[in-house]
Amino acid sequence: MNYILWSFGREAISKEFHEAREIAEEFKSATAAMQQEKQEAV
């Protein structure tokens, strides 16, 4: 299956796009956590 349904069928996207979106969210979360740790260290 080349496409998955996102948000109960509202958006059909490719599997690759979905994976890229997940990686971007993980990166965003990791970056925010690193910034928070940096601020707490000061």
MDAnalysis code that builds the backbone (N, CA, C; Angstrom):
import MDAnalysis as mda
import numpy as np

u = mda.Universe.empty(126, n_residues=42, atom_resindex=np.repeat(np.arange(42), 3), trajectory=True)
u.add_TopologyAttr("name", ["N", "CA", "C"] * 42)
u.add_TopologyAttr("resid", np.arange(1, 43))
u.add_TopologyAttr("resname", ["MET", "ASN", "TYR", "ILE", "LEU", "TRP", "SER", "PHE", "GLY", "ARG", "GLU", "ALA", "ILE", "SER", "LYS", "GLU", "PHE", "HIS", "GLU", "ALA", "ARG", "GLU", "ILE", "ALA", "GLU", "GLU", "PHE", "LYS", "SER", "ALA", "THR", "ALA", "ALA", "MET", "GLN", "GLN", "GLU", "LYS", "GLN", "GLU", "ALA", "VAL"])
u.atoms.positions = np.array([
    [0.856, -1.185, 0.000],
    [0.000, 0.000, 0.000],
    [0.897, 1.241, 0.000],
    [0.789, 2.040, -1.013],
    [1.644, 3.208, -1.148],
    [1.172, 4.402, -0.338],
    [-0.078, 4.412, 0.068],
    [-0.612, 5.561, 0.774],
    [-1.241, 5.124, 2.088],
    [-1.196, 6.008, 3.061],
    [-1.869, 5.748, 4.325],
    [-2.880, 6.861, 4.550],
    [-3.849, 6.586, 5.375],
    [-4.850, 7.601, 5.686],
    [-4.471, 8.253, 7.003],
    [-4.487, 9.541, 7.018],
    [-4.095, 10.313, 8.189],
    [-5.323, 11.036, 8.719],
    [-5.495, 11.041, 10.006],
    [-6.606, 11.736, 10.666],
    [-7.961, 11.253, 10.148],
    [-8.168, 9.970, 10.212],
    [-9.445, 9.361, 9.856],
    [-9.895, 9.711, 8.447],
    [-8.972, 9.621, 7.500],
    [-9.341, 9.767, 6.104],
    [-9.374, 11.190, 5.582],
    [-8.990, 12.147, 6.373],
    [-9.035, 13.521, 5.900],
    [-7.938, 13.825, 4.895],
    [-6.831, 13.096, 4.987],
    [-5.693, 13.396, 4.137],
    [-5.007, 12.096, 3.737],
    [-4.847, 11.889, 2.461],
    [-4.115, 10.718, 1.978],
    [-2.718, 11.183, 1.604],
    [-1.706, 10.591, 2.245],
    [-0.332, 10.987, 1.993],
    [0.503, 9.749, 1.721],
    [1.657, 9.956, 1.100],
    [2.530, 8.822, 0.832],
    [3.178, 8.366, 2.127],
    [3.592, 7.125, 2.143],
    [4.260, 6.572, 3.319],
    [5.542, 7.340, 3.605],
    [6.287, 7.705, 2.570],
    [7.529, 8.445, 2.734],
    [7.284, 9.807, 3.364],
    [6.220, 10.485, 2.934],
    [5.894, 11.794, 3.500],
    [5.521, 11.654, 4.969],
    [4.768, 10.624, 5.289],
    [4.383, 10.374, 6.677],
    [5.616, 10.132, 7.542],
    [6.541, 9.323, 7.061],
    [7.765, 9.047, 7.809],
    [8.598, 10.310, 7.977],
    [8.681, 11.132, 6.943],
    [9.434, 12.383, 7.027],
    [8.793, 13.315, 8.052],
    [7.482, 13.351, 8.092],
    [6.765, 14.181, 9.059],
    [7.068, 13.711, 10.482],
    [7.084, 12.404, 10.703],
    [7.385, 11.866, 12.036],
    [8.812, 12.216, 12.456],
    [9.760, 12.096, 11.526],
    [11.151, 12.426, 11.832],
    [11.272, 13.908, 12.177],
    [10.588, 14.754, 11.441],
    [10.634, 16.190, 11.714],
    [10.072, 16.495, 13.094],
    [8.997, 15.838, 13.483],
    [8.413, 16.048, 14.810],
    [9.370, 15.579, 15.902],
    [10.035, 14.451, 15.687],
    [11.006, 13.962, 16.666],
    [12.170, 14.946, 16.801],
    [12.634, 15.471, 15.689],
    [13.723, 16.441, 15.717],
    [13.297, 17.703, 16.458],
    [12.081, 18.153, 16.194],
    [11.558, 19.345, 16.857],
    [11.478, 19.124, 18.365],
    [11.016, 17.970, 18.790],
    [10.917, 17.648, 20.214],
    [12.296, 17.570, 20.854],
    [13.234, 16.929, 20.169],
    [14.588, 16.802, 20.705],
    [15.253, 18.166, 20.820],
    [15.058, 19.017, 19.849],
    [15.633, 20.356, 19.879],
    [15.059, 21.160, 21.038],
    [13.763, 21.074, 21.246],
    [13.126, 21.791, 22.350],
    [13.648, 21.281, 23.691],
    [13.826, 19.986, 23.827],
    [14.343, 19.412, 25.067],
    [15.773, 19.873, 25.319],
    [16.580, 19.926, 24.284],
    [17.967, 20.377, 24.437],
    [18.019, 21.848, 24.845],
    [17.143, 22.670, 24.266],
    [17.107, 24.081, 24.621],
    [16.669, 24.263, 26.073],
    [15.711, 23.469, 26.508],
    [15.240, 23.552, 27.888],
    [16.348, 23.150, 28.862],
    [17.070, 22.085, 28.545],
    [18.186, 21.647, 29.386],
    [19.264, 22.730, 29.455],
    [19.524, 23.364, 28.340],
    [20.528, 24.424, 28.284],
    [20.118, 25.597, 29.171],
    [18.844, 25.971, 29.132],
    [18.361, 27.085, 29.946],
    [18.399, 26.738, 31.429],
    [18.114, 25.483, 31.765],
    [18.135, 25.072, 33.162],
    [19.557, 25.037, 33.710],
    [20.530, 24.793, 32.846],
    [21.919, 24.724, 33.266],
    [22.496, 26.095, 33.596],
    [21.895, 27.145, 33.045],
    [22.413, 28.508, 33.258],
    [22.009, 29.038, 34.600],
])
